[in-house]
Amino acid sequence: MITVRYFAGARAAAGVAEESLPAGITIADIGEGRGERLRKVLLSASFLVNGLAWHDRAAPLPAGATVDVLPPFAGG
């Protein structure tokens, strides 16, 4: 399993702050079947896997990983 943590707008779009998903899925798989709102947020989000930037949306996520979903933030 992996833990996916949603922040800010991603949390609102997902409807949960955190969830467990099967290991081996990809970043692209996270929003499958979860609605258009979450899909749009995921298209523009950044991802950290175990605290490190993860750019390959097609690479399988390792078992036990924590994935942080970070939508674009406004401010300055």
N, C-alpha and C positions, 0 to 999 in steps of 0.2 A: 504494500500500500504506500501511497504518498499522501502528504498533507498539503492542501492548497489553501493559502490564506489570502483573502481578498481585502484590499484597502480602498478607502474613499469611494469613488464612483463605481469601482468594481464590486465593492461590497453591496452597494445599493442595487446594482444590476443583477447580482447573483442571488440576492435575498438571504445570504448567510455570510458570516465572517470567515468561516473555516469549514472545510469538508475533507473527507478521506476519499481518494479515488484509487483505482488499481495501478500498481506499478507497471511500467512499460508503455503507458499512454504517452502521447506527445502534448506539447503546448497547444497545438492545433486541435487536439481532441477535447480539451478541457471544457469548451463551451458547447459541445455537441448536444443537440436536443434541449438546450437551456433557454432558447429564445433569442430574438433579434437584438434586444437591448444588450445582453451580455456579449453576444457575438461582436457587436460594434465596439464595445469597450475593449475586448481582447485584441481586436485588430490594431489598436493604437497603444496598448499597454506595453510596459517593460516587465521583464520577468527576472527574478532572482531564484536560483536553485541552490539551496544550502548556502545562501549569502553571496553567491557569485552570479554575475550577469550571465544570462542564458539567451543566446541569439538564434539558435537553431530550432525553429518551431516544429521541425519534423523528426528530431532526435528523440528516442525513447527516454523517458524520465526514470532514473534509477530507483529501485526499491528503497524505502525509508527516507526519501528526499522530502524536503520542505520547499514548496514553491510559493513565492510571494508574487502576487499579481498587483502591479503598480500602474494605475492609469496615469495619464498626463496630469500634472498638478499645475494650477495657476498660482500666481503670486510673485513676489519678488523681494 
